[in-house]
Amino acid sequence: MLRKIILWTLFGIFSVGCITWLALLVMDAAKSESIRWGAKKIRAERALQATGPIVIGVAGDWEDSDVALLNGVNLALEEINTNGGVLARPLELVIRDDRMSVKSGRKIAQEFAENLDMVAVIGHPTSTVSLATAVMYEYYGLLMLSPLASNPALTLQGRRLVFRNIPTDEADGLALAEHAAGQGYRRVAIYYQQDDYARGLANIFERRCYELGIAIVDRLPYELTYRERDFAADFNLWQRQFDFDAILLAGQLPVAGEIIPLIRRAGIAAPILSGNSLDNDLLLRVAGAAAEGVTVVSSFDPGRPQAEVATFVQGFEKKYGTIPDLDAAQGYDALHLLAHAITKGGSTVPERMAATLRHIVNWPGVTGLHTFDDKGDVIGKGMVIKHVRDGSFRVIPPFD
């Protein structure tokens, strides 16, 4: 009898504990939902009443691969504020370094979300970090415009405040495969970084190659933690066992650039193809002479005859001493796009800005005409293929 009493007592204590725990979970969820809607409401109300600077967050890897992106944003900021700002208010940037890290990106997203005077974010450049942070920006009512995150999944979640102003990996992968077919390549090897961007590009490229009758002789992933001997083992294997006409190298700088000399050192002379992530002057600095002949797909041609392109290239070269690359152009367009959306919509309320972006048709940026679909993807940009020749990127005739 005593044993039954003890067991029932313990069961009662356990049941009460479970109920209390569930109640706390429900309360926490309700509190989180309240904070979410409270933040969105307060942000919108402040945006409606604000008369001071328009605050925009910018996040990227400023130590290395995204420096040109930030330079492009800053050039646009200088132009906009010199010309009176937007709605007679200056733009103000809050710049943070995410180090291409999901952990750092999430911390920055939380900081931006808690800044109720911030109305939009330009970032994050990498797909992996963008995918991890987009939900937070949407949740707290911040408009997100990613200038370089090209993984299609970013805009497939039905979010209303998430946009990108760069074509997706779908466009890049198809363009690269069609270029390979045009060059007569019949056998291709794929080497890709283990992340969302590179994996997605490799998948799309491989699928299109199959449709075009191009054989993929081997496909290997690599980790950022690889040492030189790990890369060498992969390339020596390829050199011994496979015959191929070209290599798709899908990855992020600087590591992807460091890989190219190792491919050549293994005695592999096959042409190297890559996505827009390598359309960056950092490739030339990191890979050196080994970058010669590398082919990349891009949406930016600094030689386009449009007046806005010439003005941008001249202004960038004067300020930074170099011809702008894709990253610089994407950052420049991103800030000007936000300024245009605010001006056209007459408001800095994020939901209003988002609605305005969705109705933009053929806005003339330096990377081409911008039209956004309902998902938040830019569509209709022309693509160009670039080769590295004599230490610089050279554009061959564009195709759409």
C-alpha positions, 0 to 999 in steps of 0.5 A: 500500500505504501509503495502504491502511495509513493508511486502515485505521489511521484506520478502526480509530481511528474504530471504537474511538472510536465504540465508546468513545462508545457505551460511555460513553453506555450507562454514563451511561444506567446511571448516570442510572437508578441515580441515579433508583432510588437517589433514589426509594428513599432518599426513601421510606426517609427518609419512613418514618423521618422524625419532623421537619417534612413538607417540601413544595415550592411553585412558581409565579409569585409576582411576578404572576399566582399570588400568590393561589395562594400566599396560599391555600397559606399560609392552609392551612399556618397552619390545619394547623400550628395544629391540630397538623400532620399525623401530629403533625408540622408541614408545612414549605414550600419556596417557589420562583418559576418565573416561568412559565418552562420553564427556571426550572421545570426548575431548580426541579424539579431542586432539589426532586428533589435534596432527598431530604427533600421528599415532594410538590410543589404546582405548577406553575400553568401547563400548559407548565411543568407538562408540562416538569417532571412527568417529573422529579418522576415520575422522582425519586419526588416526588408532584406536585399541580398546582393550575392546570395544566389541559391534558389532556396532563399526565395522559395519560403513564401517570405514577403520581405526577402529579395535578391538583386542577383540572378539565381544559381539556376541562371548561372548553372544553365549558362555555364553548361551551355557555354561548355556545350558551345565550346565542344566540351563532352566530358567535364569534372566537377569540384565543389565546396560543401555549402549551399551555394556551390552544391546548388550550382553544381547540381544545376550545371550537372543536370543541364550537362546531362540534357546537353549530352555532356558526361560528368566523369567525376564529382568531388566535394571539398571542405574549407578545412582541407589542407594542400595535401588533401586537394593534391590527393583529389587532383592527382587521382583525377590526373591518373584516372580520368580524361576530361575536357573541362572542370567546373569549380564551384566555390567561394573565394579566397579558397576557390582561388587558392585551389586553381594553382593546385590544379595546375600543379597536378599537371591538369591543363583543362579549362576551368569554369566557375560561377559568379562568385569568382568574378572578383578581383580577389581571384586574380590576386589569390590565383596569380598567373594560374588564373589565366584562362579561367572562365566565369559567368556574370551579370556585370559587363563594365564595358556596356554602353549605357550611361549609368554603367560608364558613370559608375565605372569612372566614379569607382575607378576614381575613388578606388583606383580599380575597375569595378567587378561584379561584387562592387556593381551588385553593392552599388545597385543594391543601395540605389535600388532601395533608394529608388523603392523608398522614393517611388513608394514615398515611404520607408516602411519595410512592407511598403518598400517590399510592395514597391520593389515587386512592382518595379519593371526594367529599373536600369541598374549598372548590372542590367535591367531589374524586374522582380517577380512575386518571390523576390527574385530579380529576373530578365538580367542578361548574362555574360561570359568572362575569361581571364586574359593577361591578368584581367577579366575580358567579356566575350559577346553576351547572350540572354 
